[in-house]
Amino acid sequence: MKHNILYSFRRCPFAIRARWALLNTDQSLELREVELKKKPLELIEISKKATVPVLQTYLNEVIDESLDIMIWAIKKANMYELLGAKKESNNSEEIFSLIKTNDKIFKYHLDRFKYASRFNNQDSSAHHDEGMKILISLNKRLEFFSNKGKPIFLIDAKESLADWAIWPFVRQFRIADIKRFDENHKIRYLKKWLNYYFDHESYPLVMKKIKPWCKEQDPEIFGKSN
């Protein structure tokens, strides 16, 4: 194998953030869209979890956690500022704390709000409200920077791994009830922040619809030049 391969699923927020990082660090790769009910043997053979995203590098290294894929891509591109590891302002602990809250707590409530029927119809409204508490806390961060005339990113008014890792989940939360989300004035800075990603030139590429992968088809090369 002479190139990187990413097994992905278009709508999965974990896969979206992996694709976002790979695209915006200029990592060229073959994108393999996975049909979740019919996972390819090639994926199952390289990853015991067999859940997307999974990156198989050209050196045959297998990375099957979305955050690890993002960090791999950022380091490959020498974009360490996104990890917040600078002597003058080391924000890495804060970055990973926000991501942990997103992945462990917000995602829990998001799933039970958006997919209530999968969880025995637990109180969808209560999970919405708990998720909204986290979104409001993010909104306060963004409002603070906006009031100082600075760019509205989550940490130190600078785009970081935290922004890249979290926005796909906020997108998912919005999709569950778009009207309710868009009309909520308590998160107006968060909506501006999310729209930055929706309006980004990379967004159509990251969210492009492609057919599920099979051996017989030509490779789907993923990158800004394609």
N, C-alpha and C positions, 0 to 999 in steps of 0.2 A: 504494500500500500504506500503510495507516494503523496497522499494528501490527507487533510483532516476530514473526518466524517461526523456530522451531527445528526443523531436520531432525535426527532422533534415531533411536537404536535402543535398545530397552529394556535389553538385557543388556550393552551395551558400557560398560566402566568409564569411558572417556573421556566418553561421552554422559551417564552417570550423574552424574559430577561436575559437568558443565555444567548439567544439570537441577537438581542440588542447589543450586548457587550462584544460579541464576536464581530458584528458588522461595524461597530463604531471604533474598533481597534484594528480594522482592516485585516482581519483573519479570513483568508479565502478558504472555502471548504465546500464539500458536497453535502447538501441538505437532504436528509431522508425523512419524509413525512411518514409517521407511523399511524397505522390504523389500530387503535387501542384494543379492539376486540379480536384482532388478528395480527399479533405482533410478529415481526419477521424473526426467523431463527437466528439470523446474524446478530440481532440485538440481544436475544436471550443468551447466546453463547458468550458474549463479552461482559454481560452485566447480570449478576444474580438478581438484582432488583428488577431489571428490565422495565423500569419506568423512565419516561422522558423527563428531561433531556439527558442524553448520554453522548459524550464526545469521545471519539476514537482518534487520537492524533496520528500524524504521519509517522511518528516513532512507535506507534502501536500502544501508546499509553491510553488507558481508559479512565475517564473522569465522569462519574455518574451523579454528581451533585451540582445543581445549577450554580450555586454560589462559588464553588470551586472552579467551575468552567469560566465564570466571569473573572475571577482573580487570575486564572491562568492566562486569559486573553489580555488583561490589563498589564500583567507583568511582561508578556511577550512583546507588547507594544511600548514598553518602557513608560507607561502613563501612571506612574506611582502616585501622582498627586490625587488621583481618584480614590486611592486607599487612605488618604489623609495622613500619610506617614512623612511629615516634615518636621524638622527640628523646631522651627519657629512657631508652628501651630499643629501639634500632633493630635489629630481628631479621629484616629483610627478606632479608639475604644468607643467613642460616641457613635461612629458610623455603624459598627457591628452591634451595638446595643439597639439602635433603631431597627436594624434588619432582624435581629432576634425577636423583638416585639412583633414585627410584621409577620414573620414566619411561624412563630409559635402561638401567638395570641390573636392577632388580627385575622390570620388565615382560618383559625378555628371558628371564629364568629362569622366570617365571610361564607364559609361552606354551609353553615347551618342557617344562614339568612338566604343565600342564593339557591341552595339545593335542599330545602326543608324536607321534601318528601324522601330524600335518601337517608335522613336521620330521624325517621319515625315522626315526622312533622313536629319536631321540637318547636318551641316558641320563636318563630321567625322574627317577630317584632322585637323581642328582647335581644336577640343576637344582632339585629340591625342596630339597636341602640348602643350595644357594647362596642360594636365596630365603629360606630360614629364617634364615640368618645375618643378613640385613637386617632381618627381622622381630624377631629377638632384640635387635638394636641399638635398634630402636624401643621394644621392651618395656623396655629399661634406662632410656630417657628417661622413660617413663611411671612406672616404679617409683620413680625418683628423686623425682618430684613427689609421688607417693602417700605416700612415706615422710615427706615434709615436711607432710603433711596438706593438700596443695594439689590442685586439680582435675587430672585426668590428661589433659592435651593435650600435643602433641608439643613445643611450644616455649614456654618461660617459663610453663608451666601455664595458658596462655590459648589458647582456640580461635583458629585461624588458617587462612589459605589452605592451609597444609601439611596440616592435618587433613582439610579438605574435599577436597583433591586426591588424597590417598593412600588413604582408607578404601575406596573402591570397588574398588581393586586388591587390598587385603587380603581383602575379601569374595570376590573371584574366586579367590584362592589357597585360601581355606577351602572353597569349593564343590568344588574339585578332589578333595578328600578330607576331608569334614566330620568324620568320626570321628577321624581322625589329628590334625586341627587342634584339635578341641575337647578332646582328651585330652592335649594337649601342655602340661605344667606350666611349661615354660620361657617361655611367652608369656602367662601368666595376666593380666598388666596390659594387654597388647595386646587380649586377648579382652574385657576390661571396656570398654576404649576402643571397640572395634568394636561391642559391644552397645549402647553409648550411641547410635550411629547407627541400629542396627536398631530400637531402642525409641523413637526420635525420632518426633514427630508427623508430620514431613515424609516419613518413609520410605515409608509406603504410597502417598503421592501421587507421589513420585518413581519408584516401581517399579510403578505402576498399568499394567496391560495394556490396550493400545488396539489397534485394527485398523490395518493399514498404510494410509497416507494415499492418497486419490485425490481428484481434482478435484471429483467429484460429491457427496462427503459434506460434512456440516456441519462447520465448524471445531471442532477439539478445543482448547478454551481451557484453558491450564495456569496454575494459580495457587492460592494458599491459599483464596481465596474461592469456588473452584469444586469 
